[in-house]
Amino acid sequence: MAKVSVRELPVEGKRVFVRVDFNVPLDENGRITDDFRIRMAMPTIRLLLERRATVVLGSHLGKPKGKPDPKLSLKPVAERLEILLGEKVFFAPDCVGPEVVRFLNDVPRGAVVLLENLRFHSGEEKNEPDFAKALATLVDLYVNDAFSAAHRAHSSIVGMTRFFAQPAAGLLMEKELKYLTKVTERPERPFVVIIGGAKISDKAGVITNLLSKVDYLLIGGGVAFNFIKARGYSIGKSLYEPELAKMAEDLQDEPKIVLPVDVVVAPGGDGDEGKTVRSEAIPDDMMGLDIGPETVNLFGEIIGKAKTVVWAGPMGVFEREPFSKGTKAVAQKVAEVTQNQGLTVVGGGDTAAALAKFGYGEKVSHISTGGGATLEFLSGKALPGVKVLAEV
């Protein structure tokens, strides 16, 4: 069902709470190393400013365990947002309480306010009604633009919404739902899904849900070794999750699943150059760290014919040059599908990082800001933060 959009809310002169996801990576000195999520929230913020609303932003950062932690303050985010926005951002001393009420009353109308880390209060993650109500009383309207946190039933994502007649979707939330719904419900064929990354447990639901909908399911990265082992071959020291062995065994004869025919192996990830072996002949003292050249060609041929591609998870340890070729080649092929008017959706932080590293970050249809949320959506699960938004 279509959700009520921020575009449809009567925001002029109102105080609008926008749940954003500014959970950005910080270095040891507290500096932001990647502002992608902040930039993705800009269209909603700008729209609200253009329509003369006072914008009150709420987000979490890290895992402060329900109490203030100076290292996880959103102050650096406020500073970066101010640069990106080109105007003053008022940084609140907390996210609830009398001090915040006074702070908001002193802020000029039509300004942007960033509240301090929501997770400095245990009520956020526990979805406590009192905390949700305290947040809700600060504002007139509610917008959720944090798709990447929508799989969490927290106060600012679920609890707050019951205090508003029309909890609405922000522009980023709309965009995420549009692309992910299209690829799962109305994909143009051939439809190819590429699964990689380190953990099969993250992707098991995606594989199960999408298998009946796809034309091909290409499996690389650490996920592949569960399937190679299920076919009776040794995988040496490669990644393996025994608790998911049955799923891999049940799917070992599935014709839509395409596994690596060769892999790049090494004794470990650091300081090793690696060598290429057949996927059924991985030495006992080696671990698979990338797909091999034959697999690159095989995957490339299948991806090249696709009209719709979903990609979640790199093909190997792409951060290290000897094991980056598979992921880089897949990124190039996915970019070519986009160039040929195909629809390409990339999910997960590692995959997005790989695209950026190899210069293809702007060459796919959509990079989802969500990791876990994207995977849960592709698994067919209803996301709590989406479910509670008002429907058109």
C-alpha positions as CSV (number, residue, x, y, z in Angstrom):
1,M,0.0,0.0,0.0
2,A,1.2,3.5,-0.8
3,K,2.1,5.6,2.2
4,V,1.2,9.2,3.0
5,S,4.1,11.4,1.8
6,V,5.7,14.3,3.5
7,R,4.7,16.2,0.3
8,E,1.1,15.9,1.4
9,L,1.4,17.2,5.0
10,P,0.4,20.8,5.9
11,V,3.8,21.7,7.2
12,E,3.9,25.5,6.9
13,G,4.5,27.1,10.3
14,K,4.6,23.7,12.0
15,R,7.3,21.9,13.9
16,V,8.0,18.6,12.1
17,F,9.9,15.7,13.6
18,V,11.9,13.8,11.0
19,R,13.4,10.5,12.0
20,V,16.6,10.3,10.1
21,D,19.4,7.7,10.2
22,F,22.6,9.7,10.9
23,N,24.3,6.6,12.3
24,V,27.5,7.4,10.4
25,P,31.0,5.9,10.9
26,L,33.4,7.9,13.0
27,D,37.2,7.6,13.2
28,E,39.1,7.4,16.6
29,N,39.1,11.2,16.8
30,G,35.3,11.4,16.4
31,R,35.4,12.6,12.8
32,I,32.9,11.4,10.2
33,T,34.4,9.1,7.6
34,D,31.4,8.7,5.4
35,D,28.5,11.2,5.2
36,F,26.4,9.2,2.7
37,R,23.4,8.8,5.1
38,I,23.4,12.5,5.9
39,R,23.4,13.4,2.2
40,M,20.6,11.1,1.5
41,A,18.3,12.9,4.0
42,M,18.9,16.3,2.5
43,P,16.0,16.3,0.0
44,T,13.4,15.9,2.8
45,I,15.0,18.5,4.9
46,R,15.2,21.0,2.0
47,L,11.6,20.3,1.1
48,L,10.4,21.1,4.6
49,L,12.5,24.3,4.8
50,E,11.1,25.5,1.4
51,R,7.6,25.0,2.8
52,R,8.5,27.0,5.9
53,A,8.5,24.3,8.5
54,T,10.7,24.1,11.6
55,V,12.6,20.8,11.1
56,V,13.4,18.8,14.2
57,L,15.7,15.9,13.4
58,G,16.0,12.8,15.5
59,S,18.6,10.0,15.1
60,H,20.7,7.4,17.0
61,L,24.5,7.0,16.7
62,G,26.2,3.8,17.8
63,K,25.3,1.8,20.8
64,P,25.5,4.0,23.9
65,K,23.4,1.5,26.0
66,G,20.7,3.9,27.1
67,K,23.0,6.5,28.8
68,P,25.0,9.5,27.6
69,D,28.3,8.8,26.0
70,P,30.3,11.9,24.8
71,K,32.0,9.8,22.1
72,L,28.6,9.1,20.5
73,S,27.3,12.6,20.6
74,L,25.6,13.8,17.3
75,K,27.5,17.1,17.5
76,P,29.9,16.2,14.7
77,V,26.9,15.3,12.6
78,A,25.3,18.7,13.3
79,E,28.5,20.3,12.1
80,R,28.6,18.3,8.9
81,L,24.9,18.9,8.3
82,E,25.4,22.6,8.6
83,I,28.1,22.5,5.9
84,L,26.0,20.4,3.6
85,L,22.9,22.5,4.1
86,G,24.7,25.8,4.0
87,E,22.8,27.2,6.9
88,K,22.7,27.2,10.7
89,V,21.8,23.9,12.4
90,F,20.8,24.2,16.0
91,F,22.1,21.3,18.1
92,A,19.9,20.5,21.1
93,P,21.5,19.5,24.5
94,D,19.3,16.4,24.7
95,C,16.3,14.9,22.9
96,V,13.6,15.1,25.6
97,G,12.9,17.0,28.8
98,P,12.3,20.6,29.9
99,E,15.6,21.9,28.7
100,V,14.9,20.7,25.2
101,V,11.4,22.3,25.3
102,R,13.0,25.6,26.3
103,F,15.6,25.2,23.6
104,L,13.0,24.6,20.9
105,N,11.0,27.6,22.0
106,D,14.1,29.8,21.6
107,V,14.9,28.5,18.1
108,P,13.8,30.8,15.2
109,R,10.8,29.5,13.2
110,G,11.8,27.7,10.0
111,A,15.1,26.6,11.4
112,V,16.8,23.1,11.5
113,V,17.3,21.4,14.9
114,L,19.2,18.2,15.5
115,L,18.4,16.5,18.8
116,E,21.1,14.7,20.7
117,N,21.4,10.9,20.3
118,L,18.1,9.3,20.9
119,R,19.8,6.2,22.4
120,F,21.2,8.2,25.3
121,H,17.8,7.2,26.8
122,S,16.9,3.5,27.3
123,G,13.3,4.3,26.4
124,E,14.3,4.6,22.8
125,E,15.3,1.0,22.1
126,K,12.7,-0.3,24.6
127,N,10.0,1.6,22.8
128,E,8.7,2.9,26.1
129,P,5.4,4.8,25.8
130,D,6.5,7.6,28.1
131,F,9.6,8.3,26.1
132,A,7.7,8.2,22.8
133,K,5.1,10.6,24.2
134,A,7.9,13.0,25.4
135,L,9.3,13.1,21.9
136,A,5.9,13.5,20.3
137,T,5.0,16.5,22.5
138,L,7.9,18.4,21.0
139,V,6.4,18.7,17.5
140,D,3.2,19.0,15.5
141,L,3.8,16.4,12.7
142,Y,5.8,13.2,12.2
143,V,7.9,12.0,9.2
144,N,10.0,8.9,9.0
145,D,12.9,9.2,6.5
146,A,15.0,6.5,8.2
147,F,14.4,3.4,6.0
148,S,17.7,1.9,7.2
149,A,16.3,1.8,10.8
150,A,12.8,0.8,9.9
151,H,13.3,-2.8,10.9
152,R,13.7,-1.6,14.6
153,A,10.5,-1.2,16.7
154,H,11.9,1.7,18.7
155,S,10.1,4.7,20.2
156,S,11.1,7.2,17.5
157,I,10.3,4.7,14.7
158,V,7.1,3.0,16.0
159,G,6.0,4.3,19.4
160,M,5.8,8.0,18.4
161,T,3.5,7.4,15.4
162,R,0.4,6.7,17.5
163,F,0.3,10.3,18.6
164,F,-0.1,11.6,15.0
165,A,-3.1,11.3,12.7
166,Q,-0.9,10.9,9.6
167,P,2.7,9.7,10.3
168,A,4.2,10.2,6.9
169,A,7.1,8.9,4.8
170,G,10.0,11.1,3.9
171,L,11.4,11.4,0.4
172,L,14.2,8.9,1.0
173,M,11.7,6.4,2.6
174,E,9.5,6.8,-0.5
175,K,12.4,6.2,-2.8
176,E,13.6,3.1,-0.9
177,L,10.1,1.6,-0.9
178,K,9.5,2.4,-4.6
179,Y,12.7,0.6,-5.8
180,L,12.5,-2.3,-3.4
181,T,8.8,-2.9,-4.1
182,K,9.5,-2.8,-7.9
183,V,12.2,-5.3,-7.9
184,T,10.4,-7.8,-5.6
185,E,6.9,-7.4,-7.1
186,R,7.3,-6.2,-10.7
187,P,10.8,-7.1,-12.0
188,E,11.4,-6.8,-15.7
189,R,13.1,-10.0,-16.9
190,P,15.6,-11.5,-16.9
191,F,15.8,-10.9,-13.1
192,V,19.2,-11.6,-11.6
193,V,19.9,-11.5,-7.9
194,I,23.6,-11.5,-6.7
195,I,24.3,-12.6,-3.2
196,G,27.7,-12.3,-1.5
197,G,29.2,-11.1,1.7
198,A,30.5,-12.9,4.7
199,K,27.4,-14.3,6.3
200,I,24.8,-16.6,4.9
201,S,22.6,-16.1,8.0
202,D,22.0,-12.5,6.9
203,K,21.0,-13.6,3.4
204,A,19.1,-16.9,4.0
205,G,15.7,-15.2,4.1
206,V,16.5,-13.3,0.9
207,I,17.5,-16.5,-0.9
208,T,14.4,-18.3,0.2
209,N,12.0,-15.4,-0.6
210,L,13.4,-14.4,-4.0
211,L,14.3,-17.8,-5.4
212,S,10.8,-18.3,-6.8
213,K,10.9,-14.8,-8.4
214,V,14.3,-14.8,-10.0
215,D,15.7,-16.2,-13.3
216,Y,19.2,-16.5,-11.8
217,L,20.6,-16.4,-8.3
218,L,24.4,-15.9,-8.4
219,I,26.1,-16.7,-5.1
220,G,29.6,-15.5,-4.3
221,G,31.5,-14.3,-1.3
222,G,31.6,-16.2,2.0
223,V,28.0,-17.3,1.4
224,A,29.1,-19.6,-1.5
225,F,31.1,-21.9,0.6
226,N,28.1,-23.2,2.5
227,F,26.7,-24.3,-0.9
228,I,30.0,-25.7,-2.1
229,K,30.3,-27.8,1.1
230,A,26.6,-28.9,0.7
231,R,27.7,-30.5,-2.6
232,G,30.2,-32.6,-0.8
233,Y,33.4,-30.7,-1.5
234,S,36.1,-29.5,1.0
235,I,36.2,-25.8,1.5
236,G,39.4,-25.7,3.6
237,K,39.4,-22.8,6.0
238,S,36.7,-20.8,4.1
239,L,33.8,-19.2,5.9
240,Y,31.1,-21.7,6.9
241,E,27.9,-21.5,9.1
242,P,27.0,-25.1,10.1
243,E,23.6,-24.0,11.5
244,L,22.5,-23.2,8.0
245,A,23.9,-26.3,6.3
246,K,20.4,-27.8,5.9
247,M,19.2,-24.9,3.8
248,A,22.2,-25.1,1.6
249,E,21.7,-28.9,1.2
250,D,18.0,-28.5,0.4
251,L,18.9,-26.0,-2.4
252,Q,22.0,-27.8,-3.8
253,D,20.1,-29.0,-6.9
254,E,18.2,-25.8,-7.5
255,P,18.8,-25.0,-11.2
256,K,18.5,-21.2,-10.7
257,I,21.4,-21.1,-8.3
258,V,24.8,-20.4,-9.9
259,L,27.9,-21.0,-7.8
260,P,31.5,-20.2,-8.4
261,V,33.4,-22.6,-10.6
262,D,36.7,-21.3,-9.4
263,V,37.9,-19.3,-6.4
264,V,41.0,-17.3,-5.3
265,V,42.4,-18.8,-2.2
266,A,45.2,-18.0,0.3
267,P,46.2,-19.1,3.8
268,G,44.7,-16.0,5.2
269,G,43.6,-12.5,4.3
270,D,46.7,-10.5,5.2
271,G,49.9,-10.3,3.3
272,D,48.9,-13.2,0.9
273,E,48.7,-12.9,-2.9
274,G,46.4,-15.9,-3.5
275,K,46.1,-18.4,-6.2
276,T,43.1,-19.7,-8.3
277,V,41.8,-23.2,-7.8
278,R,38.6,-25.0,-8.9
279,S,35.9,-24.5,-6.3
280,E,35.7,-28.3,-5.7
281,A,39.5,-28.4,-5.0
282,I,40.1,-25.9,-2.2
283,P,43.2,-27.0,-0.3
284,D,42.6,-27.8,3.4
285,D,45.0,-25.1,4.6
286,M,43.6,-22.4,2.4
287,M,40.5,-20.2,2.5
288,G,38.5,-18.8,-0.4
289,L,38.7,-15.0,-0.6
290,D,37.3,-14.1,-4.0
291,I,35.6,-15.6,-7.1
292,G,38.0,-16.7,-9.8
293,P,38.4,-15.5,-13.4
294,E,36.2,-18.2,-14.9
295,T,33.4,-17.3,-12.4
296,V,33.9,-13.6,-13.3
297,N,33.1,-14.5,-16.9
298,L,30.2,-16.8,-16.0
299,F,28.6,-14.3,-13.7
300,G,29.3,-11.5,-16.2
301,E,27.6,-13.2,-19.0
302,I,24.4,-13.8,-16.9
303,I,24.4,-10.2,-15.5
304,G,24.9,-8.8,-18.9
305,K,21.6,-10.1,-20.2
306,A,19.6,-8.9,-17.1
307,K,16.9,-6.2,-17.1
308,T,16.6,-6.2,-13.3
309,V,19.5,-6.8,-10.9
310,V,19.5,-6.8,-7.1
311,W,23.0,-7.1,-5.5
312,A,23.7,-7.7,-1.8
313,G,27.2,-8.5,-0.7
314,P,30.6,-8.4,-2.3
315,M,32.3,-11.3,-4.0
316,G,35.3,-11.4,-1.8
317,V,37.7,-9.4,0.5
318,F,37.5,-6.5,-2.0
319,E,39.4,-4.1,0.4
320,R,42.6,-6.0,-0.5
321,E,43.9,-5.8,-4.1
322,P,44.6,-9.5,-4.6
323,F,41.0,-10.4,-3.7
324,S,39.1,-7.4,-5.3
325,K,38.9,-8.4,-8.9
326,G,35.6,-10.4,-8.6
327,T,33.7,-7.6,-6.8
328,K,35.1,-5.0,-9.2
329,A,34.1,-7.0,-12.3
330,V,30.5,-7.5,-10.9
331,A,30.3,-3.8,-10.1
332,Q,31.2,-3.0,-13.7
333,K,28.6,-5.4,-15.1
334,V,25.9,-4.1,-12.9
335,A,26.8,-0.5,-14.0
336,E,26.5,-1.7,-17.7
337,V,23.0,-3.0,-17.0
338,T,22.0,0.4,-15.7
339,Q,23.5,2.1,-18.7
340,N,21.4,-0.2,-20.9
341,Q,18.2,1.0,-19.2
342,G,18.0,-1.9,-16.8
343,L,17.0,-1.4,-13.1
344,T,19.8,-2.1,-10.6
345,V,19.4,-2.0,-6.9
346,V,22.3,-2.4,-4.5
347,G,21.8,-3.1,-0.8
348,G,24.2,-3.2,2.2
349,G,27.0,-1.0,3.4
350,D,29.8,-3.2,2.2
351,T,28.4,-3.4,-1.4
352,A,27.9,0.3,-1.5
353,A,31.5,0.8,-0.2
354,A,32.7,-1.5,-3.0
355,L,30.8,0.5,-5.6
356,A,32.3,3.7,-4.3
357,K,35.9,2.2,-4.2
358,F,35.7,1.2,-7.8
359,G,34.1,4.3,-9.1
360,Y,30.6,3.0,-9.8
361,G,28.7,4.7,-7.0
362,E,26.8,6.9,-9.3
363,K,26.2,4.2,-12.0
364,V,23.4,2.1,-10.5
365,S,19.7,2.9,-10.3
366,H,19.6,2.9,-6.5
367,I,21.9,2.3,-3.5
368,S,19.8,1.4,-0.5
369,T,20.8,3.1,2.8
370,G,19.6,0.1,4.7
371,G,21.7,-3.0,5.5
372,G,19.5,-5.1,7.8
373,A,16.3,-3.3,6.7
374,T,17.0,-3.9,3.1
375,L,17.7,-7.6,3.7
376,E,14.5,-8.0,5.8
377,F,12.4,-6.3,3.1
378,L,13.9,-8.6,0.4
379,S,13.2,-11.5,2.7
380,G,9.5,-10.6,2.5
381,K,9.2,-9.4,6.1
382,A,7.0,-6.4,7.1
383,L,9.2,-3.6,8.6
384,P,7.7,-2.2,11.8
385,G,8.7,1.4,10.9
386,V,7.0,1.1,7.5
387,K,3.9,-0.7,8.7
388,V,2.9,2.1,11.1
389,L,3.0,4.9,8.5
390,A,-0.4,6.1,7.3
391,E,-1.7,4.7,4.1
392,V,-3.0,6.8,1.2
